[in-house]
């Protein structure tokens, strides 16, 4: 899925098999209180999908240790 981000470029979120969401493009990650997480410009971000990361919302590869399994696919028309 791609989303145009106000002329700053495309943002892509890739669902990785048995792993995190990989986010590329210019993004801001904001917590429930409005705090902004530091994200290095121009670098992809891996967001936790298994719920076991000690560095949430970021992935720390805990999915490997806990045996997280998920291979979702988009519906095809």
mmCIF file of the N, C-alpha and C atoms, coordinates in Angstrom:
data_MODEL
# 
_entry.id   MODEL 
# 
loop_
_atom_site.group_PDB 
_atom_site.id 
_atom_site.type_symbol 
_atom_site.label_atom_id 
_atom_site.label_alt_id 
_atom_site.label_comp_id 
_atom_site.label_asym_id 
_atom_site.label_entity_id 
_atom_site.label_seq_id 
_atom_site.pdbx_PDB_ins_code 
_atom_site.Cartn_x 
_atom_site.Cartn_y 
_atom_site.Cartn_z 
_atom_site.occupancy 
_atom_site.B_iso_or_equiv 
_atom_site.pdbx_formal_charge 
_atom_site.auth_seq_id 
_atom_site.auth_comp_id 
_atom_site.auth_asym_id 
_atom_site.auth_atom_id 
_atom_site.pdbx_PDB_model_num 
ATOM 1   N N  . UNK A 1 1  ? 0.853  -1.178  0.000  1.00 0.00 ? 1  UNK A N  1 
ATOM 2   C CA . UNK A 1 1  ? 0.000  0.000   0.000  1.00 0.00 ? 1  UNK A CA 1 
ATOM 3   C C  . UNK A 1 1  ? 0.886  1.223   0.000  1.00 0.00 ? 1  UNK A C  1 
ATOM 4   N N  . UNK A 1 2  ? 0.577  2.166   -0.836 1.00 0.00 ? 2  UNK A N  1 
ATOM 5   C CA . UNK A 1 2  ? 1.333  3.404   -0.858 1.00 0.00 ? 2  UNK A CA 1 
ATOM 6   C C  . UNK A 1 2  ? 0.408  4.563   -0.582 1.00 0.00 ? 2  UNK A C  1 
ATOM 7   N N  . UNK A 1 3  ? 0.966  5.575   0.047  1.00 0.00 ? 3  UNK A N  1 
ATOM 8   C CA . UNK A 1 3  ? 0.200  6.765   0.405  1.00 0.00 ? 3  UNK A CA 1 
ATOM 9   C C  . UNK A 1 3  ? 1.055  7.967   0.069  1.00 0.00 ? 3  UNK A C  1 
ATOM 10  N N  . UNK A 1 4  ? 0.516  8.877   -0.668 1.00 0.00 ? 4  UNK A N  1 
ATOM 11  C CA . UNK A 1 4  ? 1.248  10.103  -0.955 1.00 0.00 ? 4  UNK A CA 1 
ATOM 12  C C  . UNK A 1 4  ? 1.199  10.997  0.273  1.00 0.00 ? 4  UNK A C  1 
ATOM 13  N N  . UNK A 1 5  ? 2.318  11.486  0.654  1.00 0.00 ? 5  UNK A N  1 
ATOM 14  C CA . UNK A 1 5  ? 2.452  12.249  1.884  1.00 0.00 ? 5  UNK A CA 1 
ATOM 15  C C  . UNK A 1 5  ? 2.702  13.715  1.591  1.00 0.00 ? 5  UNK A C  1 
ATOM 16  N N  . UNK A 1 6  ? 1.671  14.430  1.167  1.00 0.00 ? 6  UNK A N  1 
ATOM 17  C CA . UNK A 1 6  ? 1.744  15.876  1.008  1.00 0.00 ? 6  UNK A CA 1 
ATOM 18  C C  . UNK A 1 6  ? 2.900  16.398  0.182  1.00 0.00 ? 6  UNK A C  1 
ATOM 19  N N  . UNK A 1 7  ? 3.298  15.674  -0.874 1.00 0.00 ? 7  UNK A N  1 
ATOM 20  C CA . UNK A 1 7  ? 4.369  16.153  -1.720 1.00 0.00 ? 7  UNK A CA 1 
ATOM 21  C C  . UNK A 1 7  ? 5.758  15.817  -1.220 1.00 0.00 ? 7  UNK A C  1 
ATOM 22  N N  . UNK A 1 8  ? 5.882  15.225  -0.035 1.00 0.00 ? 8  UNK A N  1 
ATOM 23  C CA . UNK A 1 8  ? 7.187  14.863  0.519  1.00 0.00 ? 8  UNK A CA 1 
ATOM 24  C C  . UNK A 1 8  ? 7.692  13.532  -0.018 1.00 0.00 ? 8  UNK A C  1 
ATOM 25  N N  . UNK A 1 9  ? 6.895  12.836  -0.823 1.00 0.00 ? 9  UNK A N  1 
ATOM 26  C CA . UNK A 1 9  ? 7.290  11.533  -1.336 1.00 0.00 ? 9  UNK A CA 1 
ATOM 27  C C  . UNK A 1 9  ? 6.328  10.454  -0.892 1.00 0.00 ? 9  UNK A C  1 
ATOM 28  N N  . UNK A 1 10 ? 6.535  9.287   -1.445 1.00 0.00 ? 10 UNK A N  1 
ATOM 29  C CA . UNK A 1 10 ? 5.658  8.157   -1.149 1.00 0.00 ? 10 UNK A CA 1 
ATOM 30  C C  . UNK A 1 10 ? 6.069  7.470   0.146  1.00 0.00 ? 10 UNK A C  1 
ATOM 31  N N  . UNK A 1 11 ? 5.085  7.016   0.870  1.00 0.00 ? 11 UNK A N  1 
ATOM 32  C CA . UNK A 1 11 ? 5.306  6.199   2.060  1.00 0.00 ? 11 UNK A CA 1 
ATOM 33  C C  . UNK A 1 11 ? 4.805  4.809   1.728  1.00 0.00 ? 11 UNK A C  1 
ATOM 34  N N  . UNK A 1 12 ? 5.607  3.800   2.032  1.00 0.00 ? 12 UNK A N  1 
ATOM 35  C CA . UNK A 1 12 ? 5.200  2.420   1.802  1.00 0.00 ? 12 UNK A CA 1 
ATOM 36  C C  . UNK A 1 12 ? 5.327  1.654   3.106  1.00 0.00 ? 12 UNK A C  1 
ATOM 37  N N  . UNK A 1 13 ? 4.310  0.859   3.417  1.00 0.00 ? 13 UNK A N  1 
ATOM 38  C CA . UNK A 1 13 ? 4.335  -0.012  4.590  1.00 0.00 ? 13 UNK A CA 1 
ATOM 39  C C  . UNK A 1 13 ? 4.256  -1.439  4.075  1.00 0.00 ? 13 UNK A C  1 
ATOM 40  N N  . UNK A 1 14 ? 5.318  -2.183  4.289  1.00 0.00 ? 14 UNK A N  1 
ATOM 41  C CA . UNK A 1 14 ? 5.387  -3.563  3.806  1.00 0.00 ? 14 UNK A CA 1 
ATOM 42  C C  . UNK A 1 14 ? 5.205  -4.508  4.985  1.00 0.00 ? 14 UNK A C  1 
ATOM 43  N N  . UNK A 1 15 ? 4.262  -5.441  4.841  1.00 0.00 ? 15 UNK A N  1 
ATOM 44  C CA . UNK A 1 15 ? 4.035  -6.458  5.865  1.00 0.00 ? 15 UNK A CA 1 
ATOM 45  C C  . UNK A 1 15 ? 5.010  -7.592  5.570  1.00 0.00 ? 15 UNK A C  1 
ATOM 46  N N  . UNK A 1 16 ? 5.963  -7.797  6.448  1.00 0.00 ? 16 UNK A N  1 
ATOM 47  C CA . UNK A 1 16 ? 6.986  -8.818  6.226  1.00 0.00 ? 16 UNK A CA 1 
ATOM 48  C C  . UNK A 1 16 ? 6.543  -10.145 6.832  1.00 0.00 ? 16 UNK A C  1 
ATOM 49  N N  . UNK A 1 17 ? 6.744  -11.223 6.068  1.00 0.00 ? 17 UNK A N  1 
ATOM 50  C CA . UNK A 1 17 ? 6.375  -12.554 6.550  1.00 0.00 ? 17 UNK A CA 1 
ATOM 51  C C  . UNK A 1 17 ? 7.058  -12.837 7.881  1.00 0.00 ? 17 UNK A C  1 
ATOM 52  N N  . UNK A 1 18 ? 6.271  -13.228 8.867  1.00 0.00 ? 18 UNK A N  1 
ATOM 53  C CA . UNK A 1 18 ? 6.754  -13.608 10.201 1.00 0.00 ? 18 UNK A CA 1 
ATOM 54  C C  . UNK A 1 18 ? 7.563  -12.508 10.871 1.00 0.00 ? 18 UNK A C  1 
ATOM 55  N N  . UNK A 1 19 ? 7.355  -11.257 10.476 1.00 0.00 ? 19 UNK A N  1 
ATOM 56  C CA . UNK A 1 19 ? 8.170  -10.186 11.033 1.00 0.00 ? 19 UNK A CA 1 
ATOM 57  C C  . UNK A 1 19 ? 7.433  -8.871  11.130 1.00 0.00 ? 19 UNK A C  1 
ATOM 58  N N  . UNK A 1 20 ? 8.194  -7.779  11.185 1.00 0.00 ? 20 UNK A N  1 
ATOM 59  C CA . UNK A 1 20 ? 7.627  -6.453  11.441 1.00 0.00 ? 20 UNK A CA 1 
ATOM 60  C C  . UNK A 1 20 ? 6.993  -5.819  10.209 1.00 0.00 ? 20 UNK A C  1 
ATOM 61  N N  . UNK A 1 21 ? 6.380  -4.667  10.436 1.00 0.00 ? 21 UNK A N  1 
ATOM 62  C CA . UNK A 1 21 ? 5.987  -3.783  9.350  1.00 0.00 ? 21 UNK A CA 1 
ATOM 63  C C  . UNK A 1 21 ? 7.233  -2.980  9.000  1.00 0.00 ? 21 UNK A C  1 
ATOM 64  N N  . UNK A 1 22 ? 7.617  -2.945  7.724  1.00 0.00 ? 22 UNK A N  1 
ATOM 65  C CA . UNK A 1 22 ? 8.748  -2.126  7.292  1.00 0.00 ? 22 UNK A CA 1 
ATOM 66  C C  . UNK A 1 22 ? 8.191  -0.875  6.635  1.00 0.00 ? 22 UNK A C  1 
ATOM 67  N N  . UNK A 1 23 ? 8.513  0.272   7.208  1.00 0.00 ? 23 UNK A N  1 
ATOM 68  C CA . UNK A 1 23 ? 7.984  1.544   6.732  1.00 0.00 ? 23 UNK A CA 1 
ATOM 69  C C  . UNK A 1 23 ? 9.117  2.314   6.060  1.00 0.00 ? 23 UNK A C  1 
ATOM 70  N N  . UNK A 1 24 ? 8.890  2.692   4.807  1.00 0.00 ? 24 UNK A N  1 
ATOM 71  C CA . UNK A 1 24 ? 9.863  3.518   4.098  1.00 0.00 ? 24 UNK A CA 1 
ATOM 72  C C  . UNK A 1 24 ? 9.172  4.793   3.640  1.00 0.00 ? 24 UNK A C  1 
ATOM 73  N N  . UNK A 1 25 ? 9.942  5.848   3.585  1.00 0.00 ? 25 UNK A N  1 
ATOM 74  C CA . UNK A 1 25 ? 9.391  7.142   3.215  1.00 0.00 ? 25 UNK A CA 1 
ATOM 75  C C  . UNK A 1 25 ? 9.353  8.057   4.420  1.00 0.00 ? 25 UNK A C  1 
ATOM 76  N N  . UNK A 1 26 ? 9.008  9.315   4.197  1.00 0.00 ? 26 UNK A N  1 
ATOM 77  C CA . UNK A 1 26 ? 9.011  10.298  5.280  1.00 0.00 ? 26 UNK A CA 1 
ATOM 78  C C  . UNK A 1 26 ? 7.816  10.097  6.220  1.00 0.00 ? 26 UNK A C  1 
ATOM 79  N N  . UNK A 1 27 ? 8.088  9.653   7.437  1.00 0.00 ? 27 UNK A N  1 
ATOM 80  C CA . UNK A 1 27 ? 7.020  9.430   8.417  1.00 0.00 ? 27 UNK A CA 1 
ATOM 81  C C  . UNK A 1 27 ? 7.375  10.066  9.755  1.00 0.00 ? 27 UNK A C  1 
ATOM 82  N N  . UNK A 1 28 ? 6.335  10.386  10.506 1.00 0.00 ? 28 UNK A N  1 
ATOM 83  C CA . UNK A 1 28 ? 6.455  10.796  11.915 1.00 0.00 ? 28 UNK A CA 1 
ATOM 84  C C  . UNK A 1 28 ? 5.705  9.755   12.707 1.00 0.00 ? 28 UNK A C  1 
ATOM 85  N N  . UNK A 1 29 ? 6.291  9.270   13.780 1.00 0.00 ? 29 UNK A N  1 
ATOM 86  C CA . UNK A 1 29 ? 5.637  8.295   14.640 1.00 0.00 ? 29 UNK A CA 1 
ATOM 87  C C  . UNK A 1 29 ? 5.348  9.002   15.953 1.00 0.00 ? 29 UNK A C  1 
ATOM 88  N N  . UNK A 1 30 ? 4.053  9.061   16.293 1.00 0.00 ? 30 UNK A N  1 
ATOM 89  C CA . UNK A 1 30 ? 3.589  9.845   17.439 1.00 0.00 ? 30 UNK A CA 1 
ATOM 90  C C  . UNK A 1 30 ? 2.881  8.932   18.423 1.00 0.00 ? 30 UNK A C  1 
ATOM 91  N N  . UNK A 1 31 ? 3.191  9.078   19.732 1.00 0.00 ? 31 UNK A N  1 
ATOM 92  C CA . UNK A 1 31 ? 2.516  8.264   20.746 1.00 0.00 ? 31 UNK A CA 1 
ATOM 93  C C  . UNK A 1 31 ? 1.153  8.855   21.104 1.00 0.00 ? 31 UNK A C  1 
ATOM 94  N N  . UNK A 1 32 ? 0.429  8.180   21.986 1.00 0.00 ? 32 UNK A N  1 
ATOM 95  C CA . UNK A 1 32 ? -0.936 8.583   22.351 1.00 0.00 ? 32 UNK A CA 1 
ATOM 96  C C  . UNK A 1 32 ? -1.000 9.956   23.020 1.00 0.00 ? 32 UNK A C  1 
ATOM 97  N N  . UNK A 1 33 ? 0.115  10.392  23.614 1.00 0.00 ? 33 UNK A N  1 
ATOM 98  C CA . UNK A 1 33 ? 0.151  11.694  24.278 1.00 0.00 ? 33 UNK A CA 1 
ATOM 99  C C  . UNK A 1 33 ? 0.693  12.806  23.382 1.00 0.00 ? 33 UNK A C  1 
ATOM 100 N N  . UNK A 1 34 ? 0.996  12.474  22.137 1.00 0.00 ? 34 UNK A N  1 
ATOM 101 C CA . UNK A 1 34 ? 1.503  13.469  21.206 1.00 0.00 ? 34 UNK A CA 1 
ATOM 102 C C  . UNK A 1 34 ? 3.016  13.548  21.139 1.00 0.00 ? 34 UNK A C  1 
ATOM 103 N N  . UNK A 1 35 ? 3.706  12.718  21.921 1.00 0.00 ? 35 UNK A N  1 
ATOM 104 C CA . UNK A 1 35 ? 5.169  12.697  21.860 1.00 0.00 ? 35 UNK A CA 1 
ATOM 105 C C  . UNK A 1 35 ? 5.635  12.073  20.564 1.00 0.00 ? 35 UNK A C  1 
ATOM 106 N N  . UNK A 1 36 ? 6.724  12.594  20.025 1.00 0.00 ? 36 UNK A N  1 
ATOM 107 C CA . UNK A 1 36 ? 7.243  12.117  18.749 1.00 0.00 ? 36 UNK A CA 1 
ATOM 108 C C  . UNK A 1 36 ? 8.477  11.250  18.993 1.00 0.00 ? 36 UNK A C  1 
ATOM 109 N N  . UNK A 1 37 ? 8.460  10.052  18.403 1.00 0.00 ? 37 UNK A N  1 
ATOM 110 C CA . UNK A 1 37 ? 9.614  9.167   18.484 1.00 0.00 ? 37 UNK A CA 1 
ATOM 111 C C  . UNK A 1 37 ? 10.677 9.652   17.507 1.00 0.00 ? 37 UNK A C  1 
ATOM 112 N N  . UNK A 1 38 ? 11.935 9.566   17.912 1.00 0.00 ? 38 UNK A N  1 
ATOM 113 C CA . UNK A 1 38 ? 13.037 9.946   17.039 1.00 0.00 ? 38 UNK A CA 1 
ATOM 114 C C  . UNK A 1 38 ? 13.195 8.890   15.950 1.00 0.00 ? 38 UNK A C  1 
ATOM 115 N N  . UNK A 1 39 ? 13.163 9.333   14.707 1.00 0.00 ? 39 UNK A N  1 
ATOM 116 C CA . UNK A 1 39 ? 13.348 8.450   13.561 1.00 0.00 ? 39 UNK A CA 1 
ATOM 117 C C  . UNK A 1 39 ? 14.355 9.121   12.639 1.00 0.00 ? 39 UNK A C  1 
ATOM 118 N N  . UNK A 1 40 ? 15.414 8.415   12.301 1.00 0.00 ? 40 UNK A N  1 
ATOM 119 C CA . UNK A 1 40 ? 16.438 8.981   11.440 1.00 0.00 ? 40 UNK A CA 1 
ATOM 120 C C  . UNK A 1 40 ? 15.890 9.173   10.030 1.00 0.00 ? 40 UNK A C  1 
ATOM 121 N N  . UNK A 1 41 ? 15.990 10.392  9.534  1.00 0.00 ? 41 UNK A N  1 
ATOM 122 C CA . UNK A 1 41 ? 15.468 10.718  8.200  1.00 0.00 ? 41 UNK A CA 1 
ATOM 123 C C  . UNK A 1 41 ? 16.142 9.864   7.137  1.00 0.00 ? 41 UNK A C  1 
ATOM 124 N N  . UNK A 1 42 ? 15.330 9.378   6.203  1.00 0.00 ? 42 UNK A N  1 
ATOM 125 C CA . UNK A 1 42 ? 15.854 8.612   5.085  1.00 0.00 ? 42 UNK A CA 1 
ATOM 126 C C  . UNK A 1 42 ? 16.083 7.139   5.354  1.00 0.00 ? 42 UNK A C  1 
ATOM 127 N N  . UNK A 1 43 ? 15.894 6.692   6.594  1.00 0.00 ? 43 UNK A N  1 
ATOM 128 C CA . UNK A 1 43 ? 16.089 5.281   6.914  1.00 0.00 ? 43 UNK A CA 1 
ATOM 129 C C  . UNK A 1 43 ? 14.749 4.591   7.086  1.00 0.00 ? 43 UNK A C  1 
ATOM 130 N N  . UNK A 1 44 ? 14.637 3.339   6.633  1.00 0.00 ? 44 UNK A N  1 
ATOM 131 C CA . UNK A 1 44 ? 13.404 2.586   6.874  1.00 0.00 ? 44 UNK A CA 1 
ATOM 132 C C  . UNK A 1 44 ? 13.223 2.349   8.371  1.00 0.00 ? 44 UNK A C  1 
ATOM 133 N N  . UNK A 1 45 ? 11.978 2.144   8.770  1.00 0.00 ? 45 UNK A N  1 
ATOM 134 C CA . UNK A 1 45 ? 11.647 1.878   10.162 1.00 0.00 ? 45 UNK A CA 1 
ATOM 135 C C  . UNK A 1 45 ? 10.931 0.528   10.224 1.00 0.00 ? 45 UNK A C  1 
ATOM 136 N N  . UNK A 1 46 ? 11.311 -0.307  11.186 1.00 0.00 ? 46 UNK A N  1 
ATOM 137 C CA . UNK A 1 46 ? 10.638 -1.586  11.392 1.00 0.00 ? 46 UNK A CA 1 
ATOM 138 C C  . UNK A 1 46 ? 9.779  -1.471  12.648 1.00 0.00 ? 46 UNK A C  1 
ATOM 139 N N  . UNK A 1 47 ? 8.468  -1.653  12.484 1.00 0.00 ? 47 UNK A N  1 
ATOM 140 C CA . UNK A 1 47 ? 7.532  -1.553  13.601 1.00 0.00 ? 47 UNK A CA 1 
ATOM 141 C C  . UNK A 1 47 ? 7.090  -2.939  14.044 1.00 0.00 ? 47 UNK A C  1 
ATOM 142 N N  . UNK A 1 48 ? 7.069  -3.144  15.361 1.00 0.00 ? 48 UNK A N  1 
ATOM 143 C CA . UNK A 1 48 ? 6.727  -4.435  15.948 1.00 0.00 ? 48 UNK A CA 1 
ATOM 144 C C  . UNK A 1 48 ? 5.311  -4.863  15.572 1.00 0.00 ? 48 UNK A C  1 
ATOM 145 N N  . UNK A 1 49 ? 5.183  -6.151  15.239 1.00 0.00 ? 49 UNK A N  1 
ATOM 146 C CA . UNK A 1 49 ? 3.888  -6.723  14.929 1.00 0.00 ? 49 UNK A CA 1 
ATOM 147 C C  . UNK A 1 49 ? 3.567  -7.871  15.870 1.00 0.00 ? 49 UNK A C  1 
ATOM 148 N N  . UNK A 1 50 ? 4.576  -8.415  16.548 1.00 0.00 ? 50 UNK A N  1 
ATOM 149 C CA . UNK A 1 50 ? 4.359  -9.589  17.402 1.00 0.00 ? 50 UNK A CA 1 
ATOM 150 C C  . UNK A 1 50 ? 3.946  -9.219  18.819 1.00 0.00 ? 50 UNK A C  1 
ATOM 151 N N  . UNK A 1 51 ? 4.212  -7.976  19.230 1.00 0.00 ? 51 UNK A N  1 
ATOM 152 C CA . UNK A 1 51 ? 3.853  -7.534  20.569 1.00 0.00 ? 51 UNK A CA 1 
ATOM 153 C C  . UNK A 1 51 ? 4.883  -7.842  21.639 1.00 0.00 ? 51 UNK A C  1 
ATOM 154 N N  . UNK A 1 52 ? 6.002  -8.449  21.278 1.00 0.00 ? 52 UNK A N  1 
ATOM 155 C CA . UNK A 1 52 ? 6.993  -8.866  22.271 1.00 0.00 ? 52 UNK A CA 1 
ATOM 156 C C  . UNK A 1 52 ? 8.233  -7.969  22.344 1.00 0.00 ? 52 UNK A C  1 
ATOM 157 N N  . UNK A 1 53 ? 8.353  -6.993  21.466 1.00 0.00 ? 53 UNK A N  1 
ATOM 158 C CA . UNK A 1 53 ? 9.529  -6.130  21.433 1.00 0.00 ? 53 UNK A CA 1 
ATOM 159 C C  . UNK A 1 53 ? 9.692  -5.362  22.745 1.00 0.00 ? 53 UNK A C  1 
ATOM 160 N N  . UNK A 1 54 ? 10.933 -5.226  23.163 1.00 0.00 ? 54 UNK A N  1 
ATOM 161 C CA . UNK A 1 54 ? 11.249 -4.411  24.339 1.00 0.00 ? 54 UNK A CA 1 
ATOM 162 C C  . UNK A 1 54 ? 11.479 -2.955  23.944 1.00 0.00 ? 54 UNK A C  1 
ATOM 163 N N  . UNK A 1 55 ? 11.422 -2.672  22.644 1.00 0.00 ? 55 UNK A N  1 
ATOM 164 C CA . UNK A 1 55 ? 11.653 -1.313  22.150 1.00 0.00 ? 55 UNK A CA 1 
ATOM 165 C C  . UNK A 1 55 ? 10.441 -0.808  21.368 1.00 0.00 ? 55 UNK A C  1 
ATOM 166 N N  . UNK A 1 56 ? 9.239  -1.227  21.764 1.00 0.00 ? 56 UNK A N  1 
ATOM 167 C CA . UNK A 1 56 ? 8.015  -0.820  21.063 1.00 0.00 ? 56 UNK A CA 1 
ATOM 168 C C  . UNK A 1 56 ? 7.958  0.698   20.945 1.00 0.00 ? 56 UNK A C  1 
ATOM 169 N N  . UNK A 1 57 ? 7.485  1.210   19.858 1.00 0.00 ? 57 UNK A N  1 
ATOM 170 C CA . UNK A 1 57 ? 6.790  0.520   18.783 1.00 0.00 ? 57 UNK A CA 1 
ATOM 171 C C  . UNK A 1 57 ? 7.735  -0.122  17.768 1.00 0.00 ? 57 UNK A C  1 
ATOM 172 N N  . UNK A 1 58 ? 9.046  -0.015  17.998 1.00 0.00 ? 58 UNK A N  1 
ATOM 173 C CA . UNK A 1 58 ? 10.013 -0.523  17.046 1.00 0.00 ? 58 UNK A CA 1 
ATOM 174 C C  . UNK A 1 58 ? 10.288 -2.008  17.260 1.00 0.00 ? 58 UNK A C  1 
ATOM 175 N N  . UNK A 1 59 ? 10.667 -2.673  16.192 1.00 0.00 ? 59 UNK A N  1 
ATOM 176 C CA . UNK A 1 59 ? 10.984 -4.098  16.237 1.00 0.00 ? 59 UNK A CA 1 
ATOM 177 C C  . UNK A 1 59 ? 12.395 -4.292  16.793 1.00 0.00 ? 59 UNK A C  1 
ATOM 178 N N  . UNK A 1 60 ? 12.561 -5.282  17.665 1.00 0.00 ? 60 UNK A N  1 
ATOM 179 C CA . UNK A 1 60 ? 13.891 -5.653  18.154 1.00 0.00 ? 60 UNK A CA 1 
ATOM 180 C C  . UNK A 1 60 ? 14.208 -7.110  17.821 1.00 0.00 ? 60 UNK A C  1 
ATOM 181 N N  . UNK A 1 61 ? 13.457 -7.680  16.886 1.00 0.00 ? 61 UNK A N  1 
ATOM 182 C CA . UNK A 1 61 ? 13.622 -9.058  16.403 1.00 0.00 ? 61 UNK A CA 1 
ATOM 183 C C  . UNK A 1 61 ? 13.150 -10.110 17.406 1.00 0.00 ? 61 UNK A C  1 
ATOM 184 N N  . UNK A 1 62 ? 12.384 -9.713  18.408 1.00 0.00 ? 62 UNK A N  1 
ATOM 185 C CA . UNK A 1 62 ? 11.842 -10.688 19.367 1.00 0.00 ? 62 UNK A CA 1 
ATOM 186 C C  . UNK A 1 62 ? 10.941 -11.708 18.685 1.00 0.00 ? 62 UNK A C  1 
ATOM 187 N N  . UNK A 1 63 ? 10.356 -11.346 17.537 1.00 0.00 ? 63 UNK A N  1 
ATOM 188 C CA . UNK A 1 63 ? 9.474  -12.273 16.823 1.00 0.00 ? 63 UNK A CA 1 
ATOM 189 C C  . UNK A 1 63 ? 10.183 -13.583 16.506 1.00 0.00 ? 63 UNK A C  1 
ATOM 190 N N  . UNK A 1 64 ? 11.477 -13.527 16.311 1.00 0.00 ? 64 UNK A N  1 
ATOM 191 C CA . UNK A 1 64 ? 12.251 -14.746 16.022 1.00 0.00 ? 64 UNK A CA 1 
ATOM 192 C C  . UNK A 1 64 ? 12.288 -15.676 17.235 1.00 0.00 ? 64 UNK A C  1 
ATOM 193 N N  . UNK A 1 65 ? 12.453 -15.094 18.411 1.00 0.00 ? 65 UNK A N  1 
ATOM 194 C CA . UNK A 1 65 ? 12.565 -15.900 19.636 1.00 0.00 ? 65 UNK A CA 1 
ATOM 195 C C  . UNK A 1 65 ? 11.237 -16.496 20.077 1.00 0.00 ? 65 UNK A C  1 
ATOM 196 N N  . UNK A 1 66 ? 10.128 -15.807 19.782 1.00 0.00 ? 66 UNK A N  1 
ATOM 197 C CA . UNK A 1 66 ? 8.819  -16.269 20.251 1.00 0.00 ? 66 UNK A CA 1 
ATOM 198 C C  . UNK A 1 66 ? 8.063  -17.082 19.211 1.00 0.00 ? 66 UNK A C  1 
ATOM 199 N N  . UNK A 1 67 ? 8.654  -17.250 18.032 1.00 0.00 ? 67 UNK A N  1 
ATOM 200 C CA . UNK A 1 67 ? 8.011  -18.050 16.999 1.00 0.00 ? 67 UNK A CA 1 
ATOM 201 C C  . UNK A 1 67 ? 6.800  -17.391 16.363 1.00 0.00 ? 67 UNK A C  1 
ATOM 202 N N  . UNK A 1 68 ? 6.815  -16.070 16.274 1.00 0.00 ? 68 UNK A N  1 
ATOM 203 C CA . UNK A 1 68 ? 5.706  -15.347 15.658 1.00 0.00 ? 68 UNK A CA 1 
ATOM 204 C C  . UNK A 1 68 ? 5.534  -15.799 14.215 1.00 0.00 ? 68 UNK A C  1 
ATOM 205 N N  . UNK A 1 69 ? 4.294  -16.092 13.845 1.00 0.00 ? 69 UNK A N  1 
ATOM 206 C CA . UNK A 1 69 ? 3.997  -16.523 12.486 1.00 0.00 ? 69 UNK A CA 1 
ATOM 207 C C  . UNK A 1 69 ? 2.822  -15.737 11.930 1.00 0.00 ? 69 UNK A C  1 
ATOM 208 N N  . UNK A 1 70 ? 3.045  -15.123 10.781 1.00 0.00 ? 70 UNK A N  1 
ATOM 209 C CA . UNK A 1 70 ? 1.984  -14.422 10.086 1.00 0.00 ? 70 UNK A CA 1 
ATOM 210 C C  . UNK A 1 70 ? 2.457  -14.134 8.672  1.00 0.00 ? 70 UNK A C  1 
ATOM 211 N N  . UNK A 1 71 ? 1.699  -14.595 7.703  1.00 0.00 ? 71 UNK A N  1 
ATOM 212 C CA . UNK A 1 71 ? 2.018  -14.370 6.291  1.00 0.00 ? 71 UNK A CA 1 
ATOM 213 C C  . UNK A 1 71 ? 0.790  -13.849 5.585  1.00 0.00 ? 71 UNK A C  1 
ATOM 214 N N  . UNK A 1 72 ? 0.343  -12.679 5.973  1.00 0.00 ? 72 UNK A N  1 
ATOM 215 C CA . UNK A 1 72 ? -0.885 -12.126 5.374  1.00 0.00 ? 72 UNK A CA 1 
ATOM 216 C C  . UNK A 1 72 ? -0.622 -11.652 3.960  1.00 0.00 ? 72 UNK A C  1 
ATOM 217 N N  . UNK A 1 73 ? -1.661 -11.728 3.146  1.00 0.00 ? 73 UNK A N  1 
ATOM 218 C CA . UNK A 1 73 ? -1.600 -11.274 1.760  1.00 0.00 ? 73 UNK A CA 1 
ATOM 219 C C  . UNK A 1 73 ? -2.804 -10.395 1.487  1.00 0.00 ? 73 UNK A C  1 
ATOM 220 N N  . UNK A 1 74 ? -2.611 -9.407  0.654  1.00 0.00 ? 74 UNK A N  1 
ATOM 221 C CA . UNK A 1 74 ? -3.706 -8.538  0.233  1.00 0.00 ? 74 UNK A CA 1 
ATOM 222 C C  . UNK A 1 74 ? -4.650 -9.343  -0.661 1.00 0.00 ? 74 UNK A C  1 
ATOM 223 N N  . UNK A 1 75 ? -5.919 -8.993  -0.594 1.00 0.00 ? 75 UNK A N  1 
ATOM 224 C CA . UNK A 1 75 ? -6.911 -9.649  -1.443 1.00 0.00 ? 75 UNK A CA 1 
ATOM 225 C C  . UNK A 1 75 ? -6.642 -9.276  -2.898 1.00 0.00 ? 75 UNK A C  1 
ATOM 226 N N  . UNK A 1 76 ? -6.759 -10.242 -3.769 1.00 0.00 ? 76 UNK A N  1 
ATOM 227 C CA . UNK A 1 76 ? -6.567 -10.019 -5.209 1.00 0.00 ? 76 UNK A CA 1 
ATOM 228 C C  . UNK A 1 76 ? -7.938 -9.896  -5.871 1.00 0.00 ? 76 UNK A C  1 
ATOM 229 N N  . UNK A 1 77 ? -8.063 -8.959  -6.799 1.00 0.00 ? 77 UNK A N  1 
ATOM 230 C CA . UNK A 1 77 ? -9.332 -8.790  -7.485 1.00 0.00 ? 77 UNK A CA 1 
ATOM 231 C C  . UNK A 1 77 ? -9.472 -9.768  -8.625 1.00 0.00 ? 77 UNK A C  1 
# 
